Amino acid sequence: MATLNKGDEVIIPAPFWVSYPDMVLLAGGKPKIIKCSEKEGFKLSAKKLKKAITKKTKWLILNSPSNPTGVGYTKKEIQNLANVLIKKKKVYILSDDIYEHVRYDNFNFFTIAQLSKLKERTFTLNGVSKSYAMTGWRIGYAAGPKNIISAIRKIQSQSTSNPSSISQAAAVEALNGKQGFIKKRAFAFKQRRNFVVKSLNSIKGITCIKPDGAFYVFPSCRGLLNKKTKLKTDTDFVKKLLEKSNVAVVQGSAFGLEGHFRISYATSMKNLKKAIKRIKYFCESLV
């Protein structure tokens, strides 16, 4: 709202968090969705980025590690994107770093704001809901160019005024307090991730790449969309899974990439084992 004029384009790699396109539309902009397949690791390449940028491009949204896929961009991948953006001086970058601390297998978090040549054009978003399990406290924060922050403050002050002072105090304590528990939580999530990925890949018709962070997997169900199963779309798949097996997942098309579905493993291993057992039984009943 602070930066977009009517017709301005915002590049959004898909799969994406469901709110991104609607945020752009609400502000009068035009979402430009760039689909990034499973073969591409669900990541935007420098080649695709360069092709997508036009004279109307105002922003690029990057989310790493990502919701819904959990994949993260490596330092090299970020630098490859940066090499394109450095030459496109009118494009700003919105870096959604909300899953910064939820990562596995020695994956090194790297954000584009760390590159000095793009720091002045990078707007960083973060919060306490994921890393600190403080979803209900409703605290997010941003850092970026002073002129944009100033414009945002004007809009914010006339809409929500400010977050609760109690939530602010709690967030300060979370950010400045002991951080050891984050690694313990990440280890628990890693165990759940490994179980879910291995189990899903053992099901005929399902393939699932291993995510770098967050707490989601984004498996493909394309192998089960055919005449024999009578399922045409990922929406058909998730509806039938819910109806027949009482397991709720979200169709990939909601995140901008058809033929997939999202599972959150931010629950107990007991629940995950129960869910996977039901998913496997359902899929086997189709083939």
C-alpha positions in Angstrom: 0.0 0.0 0.0 2.9 2.3 0.7 4.7 1.7 -2.6 2.5 0.2 -5.3 0.7 2.3 -7.9 -2.0 0.8 -10.1 -0.5 -1.6 -12.6 2.8 -2.0 -10.8 4.0 -5.7 -11.0 5.2 -7.8 -8.2 7.1 -11.0 -9.1 6.0 -14.0 -6.9 7.7 -17.4 -7.3 5.2 -20.3 -7.0 4.6 -22.2 -4.8 4.0 -19.2 -2.7 2.3 -18.4 0.6 -1.4 -17.9 -0.2 -1.6 -14.3 0.9 1.0 -12.8 -1.4 -1.0 -12.4 -4.5 -4.0 -11.0 -2.7 -1.8 -8.5 -0.8 -0.6 -7.2 -4.2 -4.1 -7.0 -5.6 -5.4 -5.2 -2.5 -2.7 -2.6 -3.0 -3.7 -2.1 -6.7 -0.7 -4.0 -8.1 -0.5 -6.9 -10.4 0.9 -10.3 -9.2 3.2 -11.9 -11.7 3.4 -15.6 -10.8 6.5 -17.5 -11.9 6.0 -21.2 -11.5 9.0 -23.2 -10.2 8.6 -26.9 -10.5 9.7 -29.8 -8.3 12.5 -30.5 -10.8 13.7 -26.9 -10.1 13.6 -27.5 -6.4 10.6 -25.1 -6.2 13.1 -22.3 -6.5 13.3 -19.2 -8.8 16.3 -19.3 -11.1 18.2 -16.2 -12.3 17.2 -17.0 -15.8 13.5 -17.0 -15.0 13.8 -13.8 -12.9 15.6 -11.9 -15.7 12.8 -12.9 -18.1 10.1 -11.9 -15.7 11.3 -8.4 -15.0 9.6 -5.6 -17.0 9.5 -1.8 -16.9 6.5 -2.2 -14.5 8.2 -4.5 -12.0 8.3 -2.9 -8.6 9.0 -5.8 -6.2 10.3 -9.4 -6.0 9.0 -11.5 -3.1 11.4 -14.1 -1.7 10.5 -16.5 1.1 13.4 -18.7 2.4 12.9 -21.2 4.0 9.5 -21.3 2.3 5.9 -22.0 3.1 4.6 -24.3 1.6 7.7 -26.2 0.4 10.2 -25.7 3.2 13.0 -25.3 0.6 15.7 -22.7 1.2 17.8 -20.7 -1.1 21.6 -21.2 -0.7 24.0 -18.3 -0.6 25.1 -19.0 -4.2 21.4 -19.1 -5.4 20.7 -15.8 -3.7 23.8 -14.3 -5.3 22.8 -15.5 -8.7 19.4 -13.7 -8.3 21.2 -10.7 -6.9 23.4 -10.5 -10.1 20.2 -9.9 -12.1 18.7 -7.5 -9.6 21.8 -5.3 -9.3 21.3 -4.4 -12.9 17.6 -3.7 -12.4 17.9 -0.7 -10.1 14.2 0.1 -9.9 13.2 -3.3 -8.4 12.9 -3.7 -4.7 13.1 -7.1 -2.9 10.8 -8.2 -0.1 12.6 -10.9 1.9 10.2 -12.9 4.1 12.6 -14.5 6.6 10.0 -15.8 9.1 11.4 -19.3 9.1 15.0 -18.1 9.6 15.7 -20.3 12.6 13.7 -23.3 11.6 16.2 -25.2 9.4 18.0 -28.5 9.2 21.0 -30.5 8.0 23.4 -27.6 8.5 21.5 -25.5 6.0 23.0 -22.0 6.3 20.4 -19.3 6.3 21.4 -16.4 4.0 19.3 -13.4 3.2 19.7 -11.0 0.3 19.9 -8.1 2.7 23.4 -9.3 3.6 24.6 -8.2 0.1 25.7 -4.6 0.4 24.8 -3.7 -3.1 21.2 -4.6 -2.6 20.8 -3.7 1.1 19.2 -0.3 0.3 16.6 -2.0 -1.9 15.8 -4.9 0.4 12.8 -4.9 2.8 13.1 -7.7 5.4 10.1 -9.2 7.1 10.2 -11.4 10.2 8.4 -12.1 13.4 8.1 -14.3 16.5 5.3 -16.6 15.5 7.4 -19.4 14.0 10.8 -19.5 15.7 9.3 -18.7 19.1 5.9 -20.4 18.8 4.2 -17.1 19.6 1.5 -17.2 16.8 -1.2 -15.7 19.0 0.9 -12.7 20.1 0.6 -11.2 16.6 4.0 -9.7 16.4 5.9 -9.1 13.1 8.5 -6.6 12.3 10.2 -5.1 9.3 13.5 -3.4 8.3 14.2 -1.5 5.2 14.8 1.8 3.4 13.8 4.7 5.7 11.5 6.3 3.1 9.5 3.1 2.8 9.4 2.5 6.6 8.2 6.1 7.0 5.4 5.7 4.5 4.4 2.4 6.2 4.2 4.0 9.6 1.7 6.6 8.3 -0.6 3.8 6.9 -0.2 1.7 10.1 -0.9 4.6 12.4 -4.2 5.2 10.7 -5.3 1.5 10.7 -4.1 -0.7 13.5 -2.4 2.0 15.5 0.1 -0.4 17.2 0.5 -4.0 18.5 -0.5 -4.6 22.1 2.2 -3.4 24.5 2.1 -6.8 26.3 2.9 -8.5 23.0 5.7 -6.1 22.3 7.3 -6.8 25.7 6.9 -10.6 25.2 8.5 -10.3 21.8 11.5 -8.3 23.2 12.0 -11.1 25.8 11.8 -13.8 23.1 14.4 -12.1 20.9 16.8 -11.1 23.7 16.4 -14.1 25.9 18.2 -17.5 25.8 18.0 -19.1 22.4 19.1 -22.7 23.1 15.5 -24.1 22.9 15.4 -23.2 19.1 17.9 -25.9 18.3 16.0 -28.4 20.4 12.8 -27.6 18.6 14.6 -27.8 15.2 15.9 -31.2 16.1 12.4 -32.4 16.9 11.1 -31.0 13.7 13.9 -32.6 11.8 12.9 -36.0 13.1 9.3 -35.5 12.1 10.4 -34.2 8.7 12.6 -37.3 8.1 9.7 -39.6 9.0 7.2 -37.8 6.8 9.4 -37.6 3.8 10.6 -41.2 4.0 7.0 -42.4 4.5 5.5 -40.4 1.7 8.2 -41.5 -0.8 7.3 -45.1 0.0 3.7 -44.6 -1.2 3.1 -45.4 -4.9 2.1 -42.3 -6.8 3.6 -39.9 -4.3 7.0 -38.2 -4.5 8.3 -35.8 -1.9 11.6 -33.8 -1.9 13.3 -33.1 1.5 12.9 -29.5 2.7 15.7 -27.4 4.2 13.6 -25.7 6.8 10.1 -24.5 8.0 7.8 -27.3 9.0 6.1 -28.3 5.8 6.4 -30.8 3.0 5.0 -30.3 -0.5 4.7 -33.7 -2.1 3.5 -34.4 -5.6 0.3 -36.4 -6.1 0.5 -36.3 -10.0 1.0 -40.0 -10.1 -2.5 -40.5 -8.7 -4.3 -38.1 -11.0 -5.6 -40.3 -13.9 -8.6 -42.0 -15.3 -8.2 -45.1 -13.1 -8.4 -43.1 -9.8 -11.0 -40.8 -11.3 -9.1 -37.9 -9.7 -8.4 -35.0 -12.1 -6.8 -32.3 -9.9 -5.0 -31.9 -6.6 -8.2 -30.4 -5.2 -10.0 -33.7 -6.0 -7.2 -35.6 -4.2 -7.4 -33.5 -1.0 -11.2 -33.6 -0.9 -11.3 -37.4 -1.3 -8.5 -37.8 1.3 -10.6 -35.8 3.8 -13.8 -37.6 3.0 -12.4 -41.1 3.0 -9.6 -40.9 5.5 -10.3 -37.9 7.7 -6.9 -36.3 6.9 -6.9 -32.6 6.1 -4.1 -31.3 3.8 -4.1 -28.3 1.5 -4.0 -28.6 -2.3 -1.0 -27.3 -4.1 -3.1 -25.1 -6.5 -3.9 -22.9 -3.4 -0.2 -22.1 -3.3 0.1 -21.5 -7.1 1.4 -24.9 -8.2 -1.0 -27.7 -9.2 -0.5 -31.4 -8.7 0.9 -31.1 -5.1 -0.4 -30.9 -1.6 1.0 -29.5 1.6 1.4 -31.2 4.9 2.4 -29.4 8.1 4.4 -31.5 10.5 4.1 -29.0 13.3 2.3 -31.6 15.4 3.1 -34.7 17.5 4.8 -37.7 16.0 1.8 -39.7 17.2 -0.5 -37.7 15.0 1.9 -37.8 12.1 2.1 -41.6 12.2 -1.7 -41.8 12.3 -2.0 -39.4 9.4 0.6 -41.1 7.3 -1.0 -44.5 7.9 -4.3 -43.1 6.7 -2.8 -41.4 3.7 -1.0 -44.6 2.6 -4.2 -46.6 3.0 -6.1 -44.1 0.9 -3.5 -43.9 -1.9 -3.2 -47.7 -2.1 -7.0 -48.0 -2.4 -6.8 -45.9 -5.5 -4.3 -47.9 -7.5 
